[in-house]
């Protein structure tokens, strides 16, 4: 209930923050070009597809391999999750993750400063999510790590399925963190200094953490899987928009200079200026 309340509050703050009306299209803090970002997005999509292909080529564990699994072989910081299994927790993690991927960026359209630039923001969100997905599918398609529930007795037919070795790293957590931290980053860039920022960043941090908790309770991922997923998702959600930010124009510059002094002597050189 507290989590739902936090999300509702964040949505309300997105709606109310900023000017009540904008007479003209608000300036964007981002610079995007279809000629550049289009091929990048296509490339990331191709990598994701290849990663999914690699996942499909994986094979599940045999009965002998399943019987050989031993909790003592798991690092101590991950061992507490071994043997966990809960279909309810899995459903909860799905309900927290998948709607967030659509709803979270949609909330940005409620903010007046962002609404007029929402097409650009949506394209940037797609590129950001593709970056996370490319890394995720490539990793999970090439890394074999047994899920925690395989160390118990539950799981039914899923115990021998090919996705049973997809524990590293946590995709639900990574994608949720990408979505929420992207929203917080974009809101910050369009509304610097807003009093709503602590609530927006708080919701961004809490939601993927909740997903990570339920993925562990479901027996799908270990703690380290979720930490990596959370860190990657948060990083992509912040870094990709940051890479598209316009330069502020501040800094030092050198300019050629020539002329005559009061005595009529010509001079030339370089002028060092500082832009504030």
PyMOL commands that set and color helices and strands:
alter all, ss='L'
color gray80, all
select helices_A, chain A and resi 2-16+34-56+63-68+71-73+79-81+87-110+112-115+118-142+148-151+156-160+162-165+171-190+197-217+223-243
alter helices_A, ss='H'
color red, helices_A
select strands_A, chain A and resi 251-260+266-275
alter strands_A, ss='S'
color yellow, strands_A
deselect
rebuild
show_as cartoon
